[in-house]
Amino acid sequence: MSEQQQAGATATATTQRPVIEATDVVAGYLPGVNILNGCSLAAYPGEMIGIIGPNGAGKSTLLKAMFGLVKVHSGSVVLGDRDITNLRTNQLVEMGVGFVPQTNNVFPSLTIEENLRMGLYLRPKKIRERLDAMWDLFPNLHERKDRSAGALSGGERQSLAMARALMMEPSVLLLDEPSAGLSPVRQDETFIRTRRINKTGVCVVMVEQNARRCLQICDRGYVLDQGRDAHTGTGRELANDPKVIELYLGTLAKDVDESREH
């Protein structure tokens, strides 16, 4: 995305209602033990948002709090004009929130097509229409539709998990470290695929360990530290911010750059 396009996206964001917005979220897995300490995030129509930060910063916890998997003790999560704080996950899926966890994100004993059908159990009449849409978006899955998900590579499983989440036509897709455990080549394929999904009109909020690459493809980013927003800005701004580079990219950015050279 060019600097002019990023500026335009930011300007547009200020005039529209967010697709999903977390405000001053305090949340944790146990009563009295909070991982998030007043975290806020807003994702606007058409945006791709990246969340980066050190290990233990609360990145994945924020996604899970937005998807009803972690108890929000205070603050709010709003989808469009509806408060969805602490709603059940099945309600959120029906309302248009898709979520792809980092692990255990497919049914290994089922085929690719059966996994996708499971993603649309709430709307069985649209199975054929949505399957055709996924085959167009993920042609590699169509070629292997009768193969067991347990026999897929890590990258193929990630594709299948994304496709299954998209079966319900979500307005926002939450991705928890989609490139984790993949080779540099497969990571690039995942990022390209995620951007392609975003261009279909789905708002994407992505937690990512590959911070440098994440900021290259995202419209805007959030840097979390100790459960709070430490920095926010366009992907370009954060990628070139000396403080962000020193404190949060540093060695990771150098490792990523070196891996691309080999």
ZAVEX-817683 format. One line per 3 residues: number of its first residue (from 1); for each residue x, y, z of N, C-alpha, C. Coordinates in nm, 3 decimals. Atoms other than C-alpha are relative to their C-alpha. Layout:
N
NUM) X Y Z X Y Z X Y Z; ... $
***
This chain:
262
1) 0.084 -0.119 0.000 0.000 0.000 0.000 0.088 0.124 0.000; -0.081 -0.121 0.009 0.139 0.341 -0.100 -0.028 0.091 0.119; 0.018 -0.094 -0.111 0.184 0.623 0.149 -0.129 0.079 -0.016 $
4) 0.123 -0.075 0.027 -0.101 0.812 -0.020 -0.123 -0.085 0.033; 0.112 0.090 -0.030 -0.331 0.509 0.008 -0.018 -0.018 0.150; 0.008 0.015 -0.145 -0.245 0.464 0.376 -0.061 0.124 0.063 $
7) 0.056 -0.125 -0.053 -0.322 0.829 0.441 -0.150 0.006 -0.027; 0.142 0.001 0.033 -0.653 0.787 0.261 -0.078 -0.094 0.088; 0.067 0.097 -0.086 -0.740 0.479 0.463 -0.018 0.056 0.140 $
10) 0.009 -0.059 -0.133 -0.666 0.664 0.786 -0.106 0.108 0.005; 0.100 -0.106 0.005 -0.879 0.961 0.680 -0.140 -0.058 -0.005; 0.130 0.065 0.010 -1.165 0.730 0.584 -0.042 -0.058 0.134 $
13) 0.030 0.064 -0.129 -1.140 0.552 0.918 -0.060 0.098 0.099; 0.048 -0.098 -0.097 -1.207 0.874 1.106 -0.145 0.041 -0.026; 0.134 -0.043 0.034 -1.541 0.924 0.927 -0.101 -0.114 0.000 $
16) 0.088 0.115 0.002 -1.688 0.573 0.955 -0.009 -0.065 0.137; 0.013 0.080 -0.122 -1.818 0.352 1.231 0.090 -0.123 -0.013; -0.084 0.120 0.007 -1.572 0.073 1.316 -0.084 -0.125 -0.025 $
19) 0.063 0.131 0.013 -1.663 -0.279 1.207 0.000 -0.067 0.136; -0.012 0.053 -0.136 -1.537 -0.393 1.547 0.090 0.091 0.081; -0.077 -0.092 -0.084 -1.404 -0.190 1.838 0.006 -0.052 0.143 $
22) -0.022 0.033 -0.142 -1.255 -0.283 2.175 0.042 0.128 0.070; -0.028 -0.126 -0.071 -1.249 0.000 2.429 0.034 -0.028 0.146; -0.045 0.011 -0.140 -1.050 0.002 2.756 -0.025 -0.139 0.058 $
25) 0.028 0.137 -0.042 -1.068 -0.377 2.780 0.098 -0.046 0.108; -0.075 0.066 -0.108 -0.952 -0.533 3.107 -0.050 -0.143 0.002; 0.043 0.139 0.014 -0.953 -0.911 3.075 0.110 -0.095 0.043 $
28) -0.097 0.101 -0.040 -0.787 -1.228 3.194 -0.067 -0.135 0.012; 0.050 0.137 -0.005 -0.822 -1.603 3.229 -0.049 -0.038 0.139; 0.037 0.030 -0.137 -0.859 -1.602 3.608 -0.052 0.126 0.070 $
31) 0.050 -0.116 -0.074 -1.054 -1.374 3.845 0.114 0.071 0.073; -0.102 -0.078 -0.070 -0.830 -1.095 3.970 0.137 -0.003 -0.064; -0.129 0.006 0.071 -0.548 -1.182 3.728 -0.024 0.046 -0.143 $
34) 0.028 -0.057 0.131 -0.566 -0.955 3.425 0.123 -0.003 -0.091; -0.103 -0.004 0.103 -0.364 -0.994 3.107 -0.009 0.131 -0.077; 0.024 -0.129 0.066 -0.519 -0.691 2.939 -0.036 0.103 0.104 $
37) 0.017 -0.103 -0.103 -0.511 -0.367 3.135 -0.043 0.133 -0.060; 0.050 -0.124 0.059 -0.716 -0.113 2.942 0.039 0.011 -0.145; -0.042 0.008 0.140 -0.653 -0.217 2.582 -0.114 0.045 -0.092 $
40) 0.100 -0.046 0.096 -0.831 -0.048 2.291 0.047 -0.025 -0.143; -0.030 0.025 0.141 -0.851 -0.125 1.918 -0.126 0.027 -0.081; 0.112 -0.021 0.091 -1.071 -0.019 1.629 0.041 -0.042 -0.140 $
43) -0.024 0.043 0.137 -1.095 -0.178 1.285 -0.116 0.049 -0.086; 0.101 -0.063 0.084 -1.281 0.007 1.009 -0.024 -0.080 -0.128; 0.033 0.076 0.120 -1.448 -0.121 0.691 0.116 -0.006 -0.099 $
46) -0.104 0.018 0.099 -1.198 -0.266 0.446 0.142 -0.002 0.053; -0.134 -0.007 -0.054 -0.904 -0.240 0.683 0.058 -0.137 0.032; -0.075 0.114 -0.051 -0.638 -0.495 0.766 0.087 0.053 0.113 $
49) -0.065 -0.049 -0.121 -0.511 -0.443 1.120 0.098 -0.104 0.052; -0.100 0.089 -0.056 -0.193 -0.593 1.262 0.024 0.031 0.147; -0.031 -0.016 -0.143 -0.124 -0.651 1.633 0.133 -0.069 0.025 $
52) -0.132 0.055 -0.028 0.239 -0.698 1.731 0.042 0.037 0.142; -0.050 -0.029 -0.134 0.442 -0.687 2.051 0.078 -0.118 0.054; -0.080 0.109 -0.058 0.666 -0.895 2.275 -0.086 -0.114 0.051 $
55) 0.071 0.114 -0.059 0.572 -1.238 2.408 -0.059 0.040 0.135; 0.065 -0.031 -0.126 0.325 -1.211 2.694 -0.064 0.137 0.007; 0.057 -0.136 0.000 0.201 -0.867 2.587 -0.152 0.000 0.004 $
58) 0.146 0.007 -0.001 -0.160 -0.988 2.559 -0.062 0.002 -0.138; 0.051 -0.008 0.137 -0.192 -1.000 2.180 -0.111 -0.102 -0.027; 0.100 0.104 0.024 -0.373 -1.333 2.153 -0.116 0.012 0.097 $
61) 0.107 -0.019 -0.099 -0.568 -1.258 2.470 -0.099 0.104 -0.047; 0.090 -0.103 0.052 -0.709 -0.947 2.304 -0.095 -0.060 -0.103; 0.087 0.063 0.100 -0.838 -1.149 2.008 -0.103 -0.090 0.067 $
64) 0.091 0.093 -0.067 -0.986 -1.411 2.240 -0.105 0.074 0.083; 0.098 -0.081 -0.073 -1.154 -1.142 2.451 -0.104 0.056 -0.096; 0.092 -0.052 0.101 -1.307 -0.997 2.135 -0.093 -0.109 -0.051 $
67) 0.079 0.112 0.051 -1.433 -1.345 2.042 -0.068 -0.079 0.112; 0.074 0.063 -0.109 -1.578 -1.432 2.382 0.067 -0.118 0.064; -0.071 0.115 -0.057 -1.310 -1.686 2.478 0.072 0.035 0.129 $
70) -0.061 -0.047 -0.125 -1.162 -1.476 2.760 -0.095 0.102 0.062; 0.094 -0.086 -0.070 -1.374 -1.300 3.022 0.047 0.145 0.003; -0.026 -0.143 -0.009 -1.385 -0.921 2.985 -0.054 0.051 0.132 $
73) 0.041 -0.045 -0.132 -1.391 -0.776 3.335 -0.051 0.144 0.000; 0.052 -0.135 0.018 -1.440 -0.416 3.228 0.039 0.047 -0.139; -0.017 -0.044 0.137 -1.449 -0.218 2.905 -0.105 -0.066 -0.088 $
76) 0.104 0.052 0.089 -1.646 -0.318 2.597 0.058 -0.043 -0.134; -0.028 0.040 0.138 -1.635 -0.489 2.259 -0.130 0.023 -0.078; 0.119 -0.038 0.078 -1.875 -0.351 1.996 0.020 -0.042 -0.144 $
79) 0.001 0.039 0.141 -1.957 -0.498 1.653 -0.103 0.087 -0.070; 0.091 -0.096 0.061 -2.105 -0.224 1.437 -0.061 0.088 0.106; 0.066 -0.077 -0.106 -2.364 -0.073 1.671 -0.049 -0.089 0.113 $
82) 0.047 0.094 -0.102 -2.410 -0.382 1.891 0.110 -0.037 0.098; -0.095 0.039 -0.105 -2.237 -0.450 2.220 0.006 -0.153 0.004; -0.015 0.146 0.002 -2.098 -0.804 2.197 0.090 -0.049 0.113 $
85) -0.088 0.035 -0.111 -1.895 -0.803 2.520 -0.047 -0.129 0.068; 0.023 0.127 -0.070 -1.875 -1.157 2.663 -0.115 -0.083 -0.056; 0.099 0.089 0.061 -2.128 -1.305 2.421 0.064 -0.135 -0.031 $
88) -0.051 0.133 0.033 -2.095 -1.676 2.342 0.054 -0.002 -0.143; -0.064 0.004 0.131 -1.880 -1.769 2.045 -0.098 -0.035 -0.112; 0.094 0.035 0.106 -2.167 -1.929 1.853 -0.088 0.120 -0.038 $
91) 0.075 -0.122 0.030 -2.361 -1.602 1.882 0.083 0.094 -0.087; -0.087 -0.090 0.074 -2.062 -1.407 1.752 0.020 -0.046 -0.144; -0.012 0.054 0.136 -2.018 -1.638 1.453 -0.125 0.034 -0.080 $
94) 0.127 -0.032 0.066 -2.386 -1.590 1.367 -0.009 0.148 -0.033; 0.006 -0.145 0.019 -2.340 -1.211 1.398 0.105 0.052 -0.098; -0.096 -0.042 0.102 -2.047 -1.205 1.156 0.143 0.015 0.045 $
97) -0.139 -0.003 -0.047 -1.727 -1.256 1.356 0.062 -0.137 -0.025; -0.073 0.124 0.024 -1.484 -1.519 1.229 0.128 -0.001 0.080; -0.121 0.011 -0.082 -1.194 -1.648 1.437 0.077 -0.125 -0.041 $
100) -0.087 0.113 0.033 -0.899 -1.869 1.339 0.109 -0.008 0.106; -0.103 0.014 -0.103 -0.693 -1.992 1.636 0.132 -0.046 -0.060; -0.133 0.038 0.049 -0.323 -2.062 1.605 0.014 -0.151 -0.017 $
103) -0.012 0.146 0.005 -0.353 -2.436 1.676 -0.138 -0.065 0.012; 0.126 0.075 -0.008 -0.623 -2.706 1.669 -0.112 0.070 -0.075; 0.095 -0.081 0.075 -0.800 -2.514 1.395 -0.069 -0.075 -0.114 $
106) 0.073 0.082 0.097 -0.919 -2.804 1.174 -0.041 -0.130 0.067; 0.038 0.133 -0.047 -1.091 -3.139 1.224 0.083 -0.101 -0.080; -0.093 0.083 0.077 -0.807 -3.379 1.124 -0.060 -0.127 -0.057 $
109) 0.059 0.125 0.049 -1.030 -3.684 1.081 -0.098 0.021 -0.114; 0.094 -0.030 0.108 -1.259 -3.508 0.831 0.075 0.044 -0.125; -0.060 -0.048 0.124 -1.189 -3.427 0.468 -0.005 0.152 -0.005 $
112) 0.003 -0.145 0.019 -1.130 -3.073 0.345 -0.143 0.048 -0.019; 0.138 -0.044 0.024 -1.485 -3.046 0.213 -0.086 -0.015 0.123; 0.080 0.019 -0.122 -1.633 -3.188 0.532 0.033 0.108 0.104 $
115) -0.037 -0.110 -0.090 -1.437 -2.930 0.734 -0.073 0.128 -0.039; 0.067 -0.122 0.045 -1.582 -2.652 0.521 -0.151 -0.007 0.027; 0.143 0.016 -0.028 -1.934 -2.790 0.557 -0.029 0.023 0.148 $
118) 0.016 -0.025 -0.143 -1.886 -2.784 0.935 -0.001 0.150 0.030; -0.004 -0.145 -0.020 -1.815 -2.412 0.901 -0.129 0.070 -0.031; 0.127 -0.062 0.038 -2.164 -2.349 0.767 -0.119 -0.078 0.055 $
121) 0.109 0.080 -0.056 -2.371 -2.573 0.991 -0.120 0.085 0.040; 0.111 -0.087 -0.038 -2.579 -2.270 1.092 -0.084 0.043 -0.120; 0.074 -0.043 0.119 -2.684 -2.199 0.730 0.014 -0.106 -0.110 $
124) -0.020 0.111 0.093 -2.706 -2.533 0.546 -0.049 0.027 -0.142; 0.054 -0.027 0.134 -2.905 -2.390 0.252 0.101 0.072 -0.090; -0.097 -0.075 0.080 -2.602 -2.185 0.144 0.129 -0.079 -0.023 $
127) -0.120 0.082 0.011 -2.355 -2.474 0.141 0.064 0.008 -0.138; -0.057 0.006 0.135 -2.312 -2.500 -0.237 0.057 0.135 -0.042; -0.046 -0.134 0.037 -2.282 -2.124 -0.287 0.132 0.034 0.069 $
130) -0.120 -0.035 -0.075 -2.020 -2.085 -0.014 0.117 -0.092 -0.034; -0.106 0.090 0.043 -1.826 -2.394 -0.119 0.063 0.049 -0.130; -0.051 -0.050 0.127 -1.796 -2.255 -0.471 0.087 0.124 0.022 $
133) -0.078 -0.121 -0.029 -1.673 -1.923 -0.327 0.136 -0.036 0.059; -0.127 0.041 -0.061 -1.407 -2.100 -0.120 0.090 -0.069 -0.101; -0.083 0.064 0.103 -1.292 -2.313 -0.416 0.065 0.105 -0.088 $
136) -0.058 -0.108 0.080 -1.240 -1.990 -0.611 0.113 0.070 0.075; -0.097 -0.072 -0.080 -1.049 -1.828 -0.326 0.119 -0.087 0.038; -0.105 0.095 -0.039 -0.850 -2.141 -0.233 0.002 -0.117 -0.097 $
139) 0.001 0.108 0.099 -0.803 -2.346 -0.552 0.082 -0.122 0.042; -0.080 0.114 -0.046 -0.537 -2.561 -0.382 -0.083 -0.094 0.087; 0.088 0.084 -0.081 -0.805 -2.683 -0.140 -0.098 -0.078 -0.088 $
142) 0.095 0.066 0.090 -1.044 -2.764 -0.424 0.064 -0.124 -0.062; -0.070 0.113 0.061 -0.782 -2.990 -0.582 0.011 -0.118 0.096; -0.019 0.104 -0.101 -0.757 -3.185 -0.253 -0.124 -0.019 0.088 $
145) 0.118 -0.009 -0.084 -1.115 -3.156 -0.131 -0.038 -0.130 0.070; 0.033 0.128 -0.061 -1.146 -3.529 -0.057 0.111 -0.055 0.089; -0.112 0.044 -0.083 -0.816 -3.550 0.132 -0.029 0.030 0.147 $
148) 0.016 -0.022 -0.144 -0.815 -3.587 0.510 0.078 0.123 0.044; -0.068 -0.120 -0.049 -0.729 -3.261 0.687 0.125 -0.036 0.081; -0.114 0.043 -0.078 -0.490 -3.458 0.907 0.124 -0.026 -0.083 $
151) -0.112 0.029 0.089 -0.271 -3.528 0.604 0.056 0.126 -0.065; -0.043 -0.125 0.063 -0.227 -3.161 0.510 0.125 0.056 0.065; -0.114 -0.071 -0.054 0.086 -2.953 0.553 -0.048 0.113 0.090 $
154) 0.037 -0.111 -0.088 0.093 -2.667 0.803 -0.065 0.115 -0.076; 0.056 -0.109 0.080 0.028 -2.409 0.531 -0.138 -0.034 -0.053; 0.130 0.041 0.050 -0.259 -2.611 0.386 -0.105 0.000 0.111 $
157) 0.093 -0.004 -0.113 -0.416 -2.647 0.729 -0.043 0.143 0.030; 0.033 -0.140 -0.027 -0.395 -2.272 0.777 -0.099 0.052 -0.104; 0.094 -0.038 0.106 -0.569 -2.221 0.441 -0.139 -0.055 0.030 $
160) 0.129 0.063 -0.030 -0.842 -2.465 0.542 -0.068 0.068 0.118; 0.059 -0.066 -0.117 -0.893 -2.298 0.880 -0.058 0.136 -0.038; 0.051 -0.130 0.045 -0.931 -1.958 0.712 -0.127 -0.020 -0.083 $
163) 0.116 0.024 0.086 -1.169 -2.098 0.451 -0.122 -0.039 0.081; 0.114 0.041 -0.082 -1.386 -2.261 0.714 -0.061 0.119 0.074; 0.051 -0.120 -0.068 -1.411 -1.934 0.908 -0.075 0.092 -0.096 $
166) 0.063 -0.087 0.100 -1.508 -1.756 0.585 -0.132 -0.055 -0.053; 0.124 0.060 0.049 -1.793 -1.996 0.511 -0.124 0.077 0.046; 0.114 -0.073 -0.055 -2.024 -1.787 0.731 -0.006 0.147 -0.046 $
169) -0.004 -0.137 0.053 -1.940 -1.467 0.536 0.015 0.105 0.111; -0.017 -0.095 -0.110 -1.803 -1.278 0.838 0.032 0.140 -0.050; -0.038 -0.138 0.031 -1.770 -0.900 0.837 0.140 0.029 0.050 $
172) -0.136 -0.015 -0.053 -1.449 -0.933 1.040 0.058 -0.137 0.027; -0.070 0.126 -0.021 -1.193 -1.213 1.055 0.116 0.024 0.096; -0.105 -0.012 -0.101 -0.972 -1.249 1.363 0.098 -0.117 -0.019 $
175) -0.101 0.103 0.027 -0.645 -1.436 1.293 0.106 0.003 0.109; -0.099 0.008 -0.108 -0.418 -1.555 1.574 0.128 -0.066 -0.053; -0.132 0.044 0.047 -0.059 -1.583 1.443 -0.010 -0.101 -0.115 $
178) 0.020 0.092 0.112 -0.144 -1.733 1.103 0.128 -0.057 -0.061; -0.124 0.050 0.061 0.223 -1.772 0.999 0.086 -0.081 0.096; -0.081 0.069 -0.101 0.344 -1.942 1.320 0.033 -0.143 -0.045 $
181) -0.043 0.134 0.031 0.548 -2.255 1.255 0.020 -0.030 -0.147; -0.014 0.021 0.144 0.561 -2.207 0.877 0.138 0.046 -0.048; -0.125 -0.042 0.061 0.870 -2.177 0.658 -0.017 0.141 -0.056 $
184) 0.011 -0.136 0.057 0.953 -1.829 0.517 -0.084 0.005 -0.127; 0.079 0.002 0.124 0.804 -1.927 0.180 -0.148 -0.016 0.031; 0.141 0.021 -0.036 0.482 -2.056 0.337 -0.055 0.120 0.075 $
187) 0.043 -0.122 -0.067 0.467 -1.746 0.556 -0.042 0.104 -0.103; 0.034 -0.097 0.105 0.472 -1.526 0.246 -0.132 -0.036 -0.067; 0.124 0.043 0.062 0.196 -1.734 0.090 -0.119 0.032 0.090 $
190) 0.108 -0.028 -0.095 -0.013 -1.692 0.406 -0.033 0.148 0.002; 0.023 -0.143 -0.001 0.032 -1.315 0.407 -0.070 0.045 -0.129; 0.063 -0.034 0.128 -0.058 -1.290 0.037 -0.146 -0.043 0.000 $
193) 0.136 0.052 -0.006 -0.366 -1.505 0.095 -0.087 0.085 0.092; 0.076 -0.082 -0.094 -0.472 -1.295 0.393 -0.036 0.133 -0.062; 0.029 -0.127 0.068 -0.444 -0.976 0.190 -0.108 -0.019 -0.106 $
196) 0.102 0.028 0.102 -0.650 -1.139 -0.086 -0.138 -0.011 0.065; 0.126 0.008 -0.074 -0.921 -1.222 0.168 -0.048 0.139 0.037; 0.034 -0.136 -0.038 -0.913 -0.864 0.291 -0.057 0.079 -0.119 $
199) 0.044 -0.073 0.118 -0.959 -0.735 -0.064 -0.139 -0.042 -0.047; 0.137 0.039 0.032 -1.286 -0.929 -0.092 -0.101 0.080 0.082; 0.088 -0.082 -0.081 -1.426 -0.686 0.164 -0.008 -0.040 0.146 $
202) 0.000 0.045 -0.139 -1.359 -0.875 0.487 0.103 0.080 0.079; -0.092 -0.068 -0.090 -1.207 -0.665 0.764 0.082 -0.105 0.075; -0.088 0.099 -0.062 -0.905 -0.851 0.907 0.074 0.063 0.118 $
205) -0.080 -0.039 -0.116 -0.752 -0.819 1.255 0.092 -0.118 0.029; -0.096 0.110 -0.003 -0.433 -1.023 1.277 0.107 0.021 0.107; -0.114 0.005 -0.091 -0.197 -1.105 1.564 0.111 -0.073 -0.073 $
208) -0.105 0.060 0.079 0.139 -1.183 1.413 0.136 0.011 0.066; -0.135 0.002 -0.056 0.485 -1.286 1.535 0.102 0.060 -0.095; -0.089 -0.058 0.099 0.651 -1.178 1.210 -0.035 0.148 -0.014 $
211) 0.042 -0.139 -0.013 0.624 -0.812 1.304 0.031 0.083 -0.123; -0.039 -0.081 0.115 0.814 -0.662 1.013 -0.091 -0.027 -0.120; 0.084 0.034 0.116 0.616 -0.849 0.746 -0.144 0.042 0.024 $
214) 0.136 -0.041 -0.035 0.290 -0.781 0.927 -0.021 0.148 -0.028; 0.013 -0.144 0.019 0.351 -0.406 0.922 0.009 0.039 -0.147; -0.012 -0.029 0.143 0.439 -0.420 0.552 -0.134 -0.013 -0.071 $
217) 0.124 0.026 0.074 0.095 -0.550 0.452 -0.123 0.059 0.067; 0.118 -0.051 -0.072 -0.135 -0.397 0.717 -0.022 0.149 -0.025; 0.032 -0.142 0.012 -0.316 -0.066 0.682 0.042 0.075 0.126 $
220) -0.038 -0.061 -0.128 -0.272 0.012 1.050 0.045 -0.111 0.096; -0.049 0.098 -0.096 -0.101 -0.155 1.342 -0.011 0.050 0.143; -0.003 -0.028 -0.144 -0.111 -0.172 1.720 0.115 -0.078 0.062 $
223) -0.105 0.066 -0.075 0.189 -0.248 1.938 -0.046 -0.012 0.144; 0.042 0.023 -0.139 0.087 -0.407 2.269 0.122 -0.028 0.087; -0.104 0.028 -0.098 0.307 -0.415 2.576 -0.064 0.000 0.138 $
226) 0.055 0.015 -0.134 0.203 -0.541 2.920 -0.151 0.029 0.003; 0.145 -0.010 0.003 -0.162 -0.551 2.817 -0.056 0.136 -0.032; 0.045 -0.135 0.037 -0.178 -0.191 2.695 0.049 0.036 -0.139 $
229) -0.045 -0.051 0.130 -0.149 -0.005 2.366 0.123 0.087 0.022; -0.122 -0.078 -0.015 0.210 0.115 2.351 0.019 0.096 -0.117; -0.013 -0.083 0.120 0.206 0.250 1.994 -0.109 -0.040 -0.098 $
232) 0.093 0.029 0.108 -0.039 0.277 1.706 0.026 0.095 -0.115; -0.022 -0.082 0.118 -0.022 0.411 1.353 -0.016 -0.084 -0.124; 0.004 0.079 0.122 -0.015 0.306 0.989 0.114 -0.101 0.004 $
235) -0.107 0.100 0.004 0.194 0.002 0.906 0.133 0.063 -0.032; -0.124 -0.066 0.039 0.453 0.225 0.739 0.058 0.083 0.116; -0.047 -0.083 -0.112 0.471 0.462 1.036 0.066 -0.084 0.108 $
238) -0.056 0.084 -0.106 0.530 0.184 1.287 0.128 -0.069 -0.045; -0.118 0.071 0.051 0.779 0.000 1.065 0.122 0.091 -0.004; -0.111 -0.095 0.008 0.989 0.318 1.044 0.018 0.084 0.125 $
241) -0.012 -0.074 -0.126 0.943 0.446 1.400 0.123 -0.051 0.076; -0.122 0.045 -0.069 1.286 0.437 1.572 -0.027 -0.069 0.133; 0.030 0.061 -0.130 1.131 0.355 1.911 -0.058 -0.140 -0.018 $
244) 0.060 0.131 0.026 0.925 0.069 1.770 0.107 -0.097 -0.048; -0.108 0.084 0.052 1.227 -0.065 1.582 0.091 -0.045 0.115; -0.093 0.031 -0.108 1.449 -0.048 1.889 -0.061 -0.093 0.104 $
247) 0.060 0.073 -0.110 1.204 -0.187 2.143 -0.072 -0.127 -0.041; 0.089 0.111 0.034 0.984 -0.426 1.947 0.037 -0.076 -0.127; -0.039 0.071 0.120 1.133 -0.513 1.608 0.142 -0.056 0.016 $
250) -0.137 0.037 -0.033 1.509 -0.515 1.668 0.051 -0.126 -0.066; -0.060 0.124 0.048 1.658 -0.862 1.635 -0.096 -0.077 -0.089; 0.098 0.072 0.079 1.334 -1.009 1.500 0.000 0.051 -0.143 $
253) 0.000 -0.058 0.134 1.335 -0.768 1.207 0.125 -0.041 -0.075; -0.126 0.039 0.064 1.699 -0.850 1.134 -0.005 -0.147 -0.041; 0.010 0.142 0.033 1.629 -1.225 1.146 -0.089 -0.023 -0.122 $
256) 0.091 0.016 0.112 1.338 -1.190 0.907 0.067 0.044 -0.130; -0.068 -0.050 0.119 1.543 -0.983 0.662 0.105 -0.100 -0.049; -0.103 0.094 0.036 1.827 -1.236 0.672 -0.058 -0.127 -0.062 $
259) 0.061 0.122 0.051 1.590 -1.528 0.610 -0.043 0.018 -0.145; 0.042 -0.026 0.136 1.473 -1.360 0.289 0.119 -0.001 -0.096; -0.118 -0.006 0.084 1.829 -1.330 0.161 0.049 -0.138 -0.038 $
262) -0.053 0.135 0.022 1.897 -1.705 0.181 -0.098 -0.085 -0.081 $
***
